[in-house]
Amino acid sequence: MPLDFEIATRTLDNGLRVVVQPDHRVPTVTVNIWVGVGSRHEVAGRTGFAHLFEHLMFQGSRNVASGEHFERLMAAGAQLNATTWFDRTNYFETVPTGALELALWLEADRHGHLLDAVTQENLDNQRDVVKEEKRQRYDNQPYGTALIDVYAAVFPEGHPYHHPAIGSMADLDAASLEDVHDFFRRYYAPDNTVLTLCGDVTAERGFELVERYFGDIDTSAQPPRPLVEALPPLQAPVRIDRREEVPNDRLYIGFRLPVDGTDEFLASSLAIDLLGGLTTSRLEQRLVRGERVANAVSVSAMGFVDGVSLGLVVVDVAEGEDPERVEELLVAELEAFADAGPDPEQLEALRAQCERSWLSSLADQDERADQISQHVLLHDDPQFVNHHLDRVLAVGPDAIRAAADRWLRGANRATVRYLATDAPTEEVA
C-alpha cells in the first residue's frame, strides 16, 4: 500500500519549483533547497567551483553581512548546513515555525543577490578555507583519498564523475573573480532550483511566502548540457595500490551501475545489499565470520543521473591476512551470486530491512524534505517518498540476478588497495 504524505507543488513564474509537505506534529519547518549544480557540471581546469560556492553562500549577500546567515538563524533556534555532491548543491535549515519568514528572506537574499558580496578578498579567504578542509578531510586522514581514487579508477578521464567534489586546488588558485561570478550566474537561478518546505506550514501559506521572497528573482540558468552517453560495466579489472601509514590494509572495490531512477539500478542496489549489507550476506559470512580474513565489510550503491552510478564494497583486512587472497575470496562470492542469484530467505530479510530503514528515514522531517527536493530536481518526481518503497519491494530475484550478472562480476571491478607500510609509494595497474 503506497504511503500518503500530503505533497503540494507549484512552479513560480521565474521557474522556481516549490514543494510543500505539511506536517503539523511539531512546530518546526524545514527549508530545503537543491540547486542543479555539482562537480559533474564543472569542466577541466575549472573544478571545485560548486563546492566553493557552498562556502561563499554563507559569507554575505546584498543585505546580509558575512556570517550573519548562521548567526541569525541559530539565534532563532535553527539547525542548518549545506553540502555539495556530484549532481547538486543543497542548503537546508530547520527552524521554529515563527522563524520561517526569516529563513526564507535570508535564503532569497543569497540565492538572488550573492554576487554583491563576492569580492576578491572574500574569494581569496574562502579559497584558503577550502584548502584547509581538503588538508583535514582528505590529505591528513587515513584512507582520506580512497574515494578520489575510486572515482578515477571507475570513470574515465574527462567523464563528469571522474573528479571529486572537492576539486583541484590548482584550479581554484587559477580562477579569477570573473570566472567565479560567471559560474554563479550560469547555475544559481530559480529555474535550476527546487525549494521544499516540510513541516508546520500549510500549502497555501508556504506558496504565498515563497512567492513573496523569491518571486522577484528573475535570473535564468543557462541551458544544461546533454547527458553523456551511458557507460557499460568495466570489461577488465582495474587496480590502484596505495602504500601508506594506515591502521590496517583495506580494499575499496568499485563498480559501474545503471543510472539512478531506473528499475535496473534498484535491482543492482539490492544485489549489492544482498552481497554485503546483511549479517547473513555472502561477504559477511565468508570473509568475516567464516574465513575470518576481514574485520568488517560494508557496501553502498550511489545513484547518479549522468549515464552511470557507482557501487562500492569496502573490506577491512584482518591483521596478518594477505589482501590478494581476501580479494580472491570476494571475487568468488561475486561470481557465485551472479550465477545463482539471491537466496529467498535473504531476499525476504533484505526487504524487511529496506522497509524499516525507509520508514525510519521518512519519520525524520529533515530527511523527508531532502528526499523530496532530490527527486523533484533530478527526476521530476514529487511523489517519490510515497511510492519508492513499493518499487523496491516489487523487484524480484530474477531481476536482481540479471543485474549482478551484468554489473557485479569480478571482471567488472576497480580495486583501490590501501596497504599499511612506513614507506608511501603508489602503484597503478
C-alpha positions in Angstrom: 0.0 0.0 0.0 1.5 3.3 -1.0 2.4 5.9 1.6 0.2 9.0 1.6 2.2 12.1 2.6 0.4 15.2 1.5 2.5 16.9 -1.1 1.6 20.1 -3.0 3.7 21.6 -5.8 3.8 24.8 -7.7 6.2 26.5 -10.2 6.6 30.2 -9.9 6.7 32.4 -13.0 10.5 32.6 -12.7 10.8 28.8 -12.9 11.4 28.1 -9.2 9.8 24.7 -8.3 8.2 24.8 -4.9 7.0 21.8 -2.9 5.1 22.0 0.4 4.7 18.9 2.6 2.6 19.9 5.6 3.3 18.1 8.9 1.9 19.8 12.0 3.0 17.3 14.6 6.0 19.5 15.7 6.1 23.4 15.5 9.1 23.4 13.1 9.6 23.8 9.4 12.5 22.5 7.2 13.5 24.7 4.4 15.4 22.5 1.9 16.9 23.9 -1.3 18.5 21.9 -4.1 20.4 23.7 -6.9 21.2 21.8 -10.0 24.9 22.3 -9.9 27.5 19.9 -8.6 31.0 18.7 -9.5 29.7 16.9 -12.7 28.9 20.3 -14.2 32.5 21.5 -13.9 34.9 21.4 -16.8 38.6 20.7 -17.0 40.6 23.5 -15.4 37.6 24.8 -13.5 37.0 22.1 -10.9 36.0 22.8 -7.3 33.7 25.7 -8.1 30.5 24.0 -7.0 31.9 23.3 -3.6 33.5 26.7 -3.3 30.0 28.3 -3.6 28.8 26.1 -0.7 31.2 28.2 1.4 30.7 31.5 -0.3 26.9 31.3 0.3 27.5 31.8 4.0 29.8 34.8 3.5 27.2 37.5 3.0 25.0 38.8 0.2 23.3 42.1 -0.7 21.6 42.7 2.6 23.3 40.1 4.8 26.7 40.5 6.4 29.3 37.8 6.4 28.4 35.1 8.9 25.0 36.7 9.6 23.1 33.8 7.9 24.3 31.4 10.5 24.2 33.8 13.4 20.6 35.0 12.9 19.1 31.5 12.3 21.0 29.9 15.2 19.8 32.7 17.5 16.3 31.8 16.5 16.9 28.1 17.4 17.6 26.7 13.9 19.8 23.9 12.7 21.4 24.5 9.3 24.1 23.4 6.9 24.9 22.7 3.3 26.5 20.0 1.2 27.9 19.6 -2.3 27.9 16.4 -4.4 28.3 15.3 -8.0 24.7 16.2 -9.1 23.7 19.1 -6.9 24.4 21.5 -4.1 21.9 21.8 -1.3 21.2 24.2 1.5 18.9 23.5 4.4 17.7 24.7 7.8 15.1 23.5 10.3 13.6 26.4 12.1 10.8 27.1 14.7 7.6 27.9 12.8 7.9 31.5 13.8 11.3 31.9 12.1 10.2 30.6 8.7 10.0 34.0 7.2 13.4 34.9 8.5 14.8 31.8 6.9 13.1 32.5 3.5 14.3 36.1 3.5 17.9 35.1 4.2 17.8 32.3 1.5 16.3 34.6 -1.1 18.9 37.3 -0.5 21.8 34.9 -1.0 20.2 33.0 -3.9 19.2 36.1 -5.7 21.9 38.6 -4.7 25.0 36.8 -3.6 27.5 38.4 -6.0 27.2 41.8 -4.4 29.4 40.2 -1.6 31.7 38.0 -3.7 34.7 40.3 -3.7 38.3 39.4 -4.4 39.1 39.5 -0.7 36.1 37.2 0.1 37.1 34.8 -2.7 40.7 34.6 -1.5 39.6 33.9 2.0 37.2 31.1 1.1 39.8 29.5 -1.2 42.0 29.2 1.9 39.2 27.7 3.8 38.6 25.1 1.1 42.3 24.2 1.1 42.3 23.7 4.8 39.2 21.5 4.5 41.0 19.4 1.9 44.0 19.0 4.2 41.9 18.0 7.1 39.3 15.7 5.4 41.4 14.2 2.6 45.2 14.7 2.8 45.8 14.1 6.5 43.2 11.4 7.2 43.9 7.6 7.0 42.3 6.4 3.7 41.3 10.0 3.1 41.8 9.9 -0.7 40.3 6.5 -1.2 37.1 7.6 -2.9 39.0 10.1 -5.1 41.0 7.1 -6.3 37.8 5.0 -6.8 36.2 7.7 -8.9 39.3 8.0 -11.1 39.5 4.2 -11.5 35.8 3.6 -12.2 35.1 6.6 -14.5 37.4 7.5 -17.4 39.4 10.7 -17.7 37.1 13.6 -18.8 33.9 11.9 -17.5 31.7 14.1 -15.3 32.2 11.8 -12.3 36.0 11.3 -12.7 36.9 14.1 -10.3 35.6 14.6 -6.7 33.5 17.5 -5.4 36.5 19.0 -3.5 38.1 19.7 -6.9 41.6 20.8 -7.7 43.3 23.4 -5.5 45.4 24.5 -8.6 42.1 25.1 -10.5 40.8 27.3 -7.6 44.1 29.2 -7.4 43.9 29.9 -11.1 40.3 31.1 -11.0 39.6 34.8 -11.5 36.9 36.7 -9.7 35.0 36.9 -13.1 35.3 33.1 -13.5 33.6 32.6 -10.2 30.9 35.2 -10.9 30.2 33.6 -14.3 29.8 30.2 -12.6 27.2 31.5 -10.2 25.3 33.3 -12.9 25.3 30.1 -15.1 23.8 27.8 -12.4 22.3 29.7 -9.5 18.9 30.7 -10.8 15.2 29.9 -9.9 14.7 27.7 -12.9 17.6 25.5 -11.8 16.4 25.2 -8.2 13.9 23.3 -6.1 12.7 24.7 -2.7 10.9 22.3 -0.3 9.0 23.3 2.8 8.4 20.4 5.1 6.7 20.8 8.5 4.3 23.1 10.3 3.0 25.1 7.4 0.0 24.8 5.1 0.4 24.6 1.3 -1.3 27.9 0.8 0.8 29.7 3.4 4.0 28.1 2.1 3.4 29.1 -1.5 2.4 32.6 -0.5 5.7 33.1 1.5 7.9 31.6 -1.2 6.3 33.9 -3.8 6.8 36.9 -1.6 10.5 36.3 -1.0 11.6 34.5 -4.2 9.1 35.7 -6.8 11.1 38.8 -7.8 14.3 36.9 -8.6 14.3 37.0 -12.4 17.6 35.4 -13.4 17.7 32.3 -15.6 20.2 29.5 -15.7 22.0 28.7 -18.9 20.6 25.6 -20.8 22.1 22.4 -19.4 24.4 20.3 -21.5 23.1 17.0 -22.8 23.7 14.0 -20.5 26.7 11.9 -21.5 26.4 8.5 -23.2 25.8 5.7 -20.7 28.9 3.8 -19.6 28.9 0.0 -19.8 30.3 -2.1 -17.0 34.1 -2.2 -16.8 35.3 -5.0 -19.0 38.5 -5.9 -17.2 39.8 -5.3 -13.6 41.5 -2.0 -12.7 43.8 -1.7 -9.7 45.4 1.2 -7.8 47.7 0.4 -4.9 48.5 3.0 -2.1 51.2 2.2 0.5 50.6 4.4 3.4 50.6 4.6 7.2 47.1 3.3 7.8 45.7 1.2 10.7 45.2 -1.9 8.5 45.0 -3.0 4.9 41.8 -2.0 3.3 40.2 -2.8 -0.1 37.8 -0.4 -1.9 36.1 -2.2 -4.8 34.0 -0.1 -7.1 31.6 -1.0 -9.9 29.8 1.0 -12.5 26.0 0.7 -12.1 23.0 1.8 -14.2 21.7 5.3 -13.9 19.7 6.2 -10.9 15.9 6.1 -11.1 15.8 3.0 -13.3 14.5 -0.4 -12.4 17.9 -1.9 -13.2 19.6 0.5 -10.7 17.1 -0.7 -8.0 17.9 -4.3 -8.8 21.7 -3.6 -8.8 21.5 -1.8 -5.4 19.6 -4.7 -3.9 22.2 -7.1 -5.3 24.9 -5.1 -3.5 23.0 -5.1 -0.3 22.4 -8.8 -0.5 26.2 -9.3 -1.1 27.3 -7.3 1.9 24.5 -5.4 3.7 23.1 -8.0 6.0 24.7 -10.1 8.8 23.7 -13.1 6.7 25.2 -11.8 3.5 27.7 -13.8 1.4 30.6 -11.4 2.0 29.9 -11.1 5.8 29.6 -14.9 6.2 32.6 -15.8 4.1 35.1 -13.1 4.8 34.3 -12.0 8.4 32.6 -14.9 10.1 33.8 -17.9 8.1 37.4 -17.5 6.9 38.0 -14.6 9.3 40.2 -12.8 6.9 38.4 -9.5 7.3 37.3 -7.4 10.3 34.4 -5.8 8.5 32.6 -5.4 5.2 30.4 -2.5 4.1 28.6 -1.8 0.9 26.7 1.0 -0.8 25.1 2.0 -4.1 25.4 5.6 -5.0 22.7 6.7 -7.6 23.9 9.3 -10.1 22.0 10.8 -13.1 24.6 11.4 -15.8 24.6 8.0 -17.5 26.1 5.8 -14.7 26.0 5.2 -11.0 28.5 3.7 -8.5 28.6 0.5 -6.4 31.1 0.2 -3.6 32.4 -2.7 -1.4 34.8 -1.8 1.4 36.7 -4.6 3.2 38.9 -4.1 6.3 41.5 -6.8 6.0 42.3 -8.7 9.2 45.9 -8.4 10.6 48.3 -10.8 9.1 46.0 -11.7 6.2 47.0 -11.5 2.5 44.9 -8.8 0.8 45.4 -10.7 -2.5 43.7 -13.8 -1.1 40.9 -11.7 0.5 40.2 -10.2 -2.9 40.2 -13.6 -4.5 37.6 -14.8 -1.9 35.5 -11.8 -2.5 35.5 -12.3 -6.3 34.5 -15.9 -5.8 31.4 -14.7 -3.9 30.6 -12.2 -6.6 30.7 -14.9 -9.2 28.6 -17.3 -7.2 26.0 -14.7 -6.5 25.8 -13.6 -10.2 25.4 -17.3 -11.2 22.8 -18.3 -8.5 21.0 -15.1 -7.6 19.6 -14.3 -4.2 18.6 -16.8 -1.5 14.8 -16.4 -0.9 15.3 -16.1 2.9 18.0 -13.4 2.5 15.8 -11.5 0.0 12.9 -11.5 2.4 15.2 -10.3 5.2 16.5 -7.5 2.9 13.0 -6.4 2.0 12.2 -6.1 5.7 15.4 -4.1 6.3 14.6 -1.8 3.4 11.1 -1.2 4.8 12.3 -0.4 8.3 15.1 1.9 7.1 12.9 3.8 4.6 10.1 4.4 7.1 12.6 5.4 9.8 14.2 7.9 7.4 10.9 9.4 6.5 10.0 9.9 10.1 12.8 12.5 10.2 11.4 15.7 8.8 14.8 16.9 7.5 15.4 13.6 5.6 11.9 13.7 4.2 12.4 17.2 2.9 15.7 16.2 1.4 14.3 13.2 -0.4 11.5 15.4 -1.9 13.9 18.0 -3.1 16.3 15.4 -4.6 13.7 13.7 -6.6 11.9 16.8 -7.9 15.2 18.3 -9.0 16.8 15.2 -10.5 13.8 13.1 -11.6 10.8 15.5 -11.6 9.0 13.1 -9.2 7.4 14.9 -6.2 5.6 11.8 -5.1 8.8 9.7 -4.8 8.5 9.4 -1.0 5.1 7.8 -1.4 5.9 5.2 -4.0 9.6 4.4 -3.7 9.2 1.5 -1.2 6.6 -0.2 -3.3 9.0 -0.1 -6.3 11.8 -1.6 -4.1 9.6 -4.4 -2.8 8.4 -5.3 -6.3 11.9 -6.1 -7.6 12.1 -9.9 -8.0 15.0 -12.4 -7.7 15.4 -12.8 -11.5 15.9 -9.0 -11.9 18.5 -9.0 -9.1 20.4 -12.0 -10.5 20.4 -10.4 -14.0 21.7 -7.1 -12.6 24.5 -8.9 -10.7 25.4 -10.9 -13.8 25.8 -7.7 -15.9 27.4 -5.3 -13.4 28.9 -7.1 -10.5 31.1 -9.9 -11.7 34.8 -10.0 -10.9 35.9 -8.6 -14.3 33.7 -5.5 -13.7 35.7 -4.3 -10.6 38.1 -1.5 -9.9 40.1 -2.2 -6.8 41.9 0.5 -4.7 44.1 -1.1 -2.1 45.5 0.7 0.9 48.4 -1.3 2.2 49.9 -0.5 5.5 53.6 0.5 5.3 56.1 3.1 6.6 57.2 3.9 3.1 54.5 5.7 1.0 54.5 4.7 -2.7 52.0 4.5 -5.5 51.4 1.7 -8.0 48.8 1.7 -10.7 47.9 -1.3 -12.9 
